[in-house]
Amino acid sequence: MSEHANDVAKQVGDAASIVTVIGTVVDYLPAIAALFSIVWTLIRIYETPTVQSWLTGRREENAE
């Protein structure tokens, strides 16, 4: 998968997540949709450079 296609897939997932949150808040979608949104958001947070640097830093500290 090319980098552009990967970015587009992430944007589509982000949009679906936002729609899911809004739909869940107004009781149009079931709780499973909220779970999808939470999982997707946690994955996106985990992928951020900040979190990755925290994880990498911890691994380096534990290796010493």
C-alpha positions in Angstrom: 0.0 0.0 0.0 1.4 3.4 -1.0 1.9 6.1 1.6 -0.8 8.2 0.0 -3.3 5.3 0.1 -2.3 4.7 3.7 -3.0 8.4 4.6 -6.3 8.3 2.8 -7.3 5.1 4.7 -6.4 6.8 8.0 -8.5 9.9 7.1 -11.5 7.7 6.2 -11.1 5.8 9.5 -10.8 9.1 11.4 -14.0 10.4 9.7 -15.8 7.2 10.5 -14.7 7.4 14.1 -16.0 11.0 14.5 -19.4 10.0 12.9 -19.5 7.0 15.2 -19.0 9.2 18.3 -21.6 11.7 17.2 -24.1 8.9 16.4 -23.5 7.2 19.7 -23.9 10.4 21.7 -27.3 11.0 20.1 -28.3 7.3 20.5 -28.6 6.4 16.8 -25.9 3.8 16.9 -25.3 0.8 19.2 -22.6 0.6 21.8 -20.4 -1.6 19.6 -19.9 1.5 17.3 -18.6 3.4 20.3 -16.2 0.6 21.0 -14.9 0.8 17.5 -14.4 4.5 17.8 -12.5 4.2 21.1 -10.3 1.4 19.7 -9.5 3.5 16.6 -8.7 6.6 18.6 -6.4 4.6 20.9 -4.6 3.2 17.9 -4.1 6.7 16.4 -2.8 8.0 19.7 -0.4 5.0 20.0 0.9 5.9 16.5 1.8 9.5 17.4 5.5 10.4 17.5 5.1 11.6 21.1 3.8 8.2 22.4 6.3 6.3 20.2 9.2 8.4 21.7 7.9 7.7 25.2 7.8 3.9 24.4 11.2 4.0 22.8 12.8 5.9 25.7 11.4 3.5 28.2 12.7 0.5 26.3 16.1 2.0 26.2 16.1 2.7 29.9 15.0 -0.8 30.7 17.8 -2.2 28.5 20.5 -0.6 30.6 
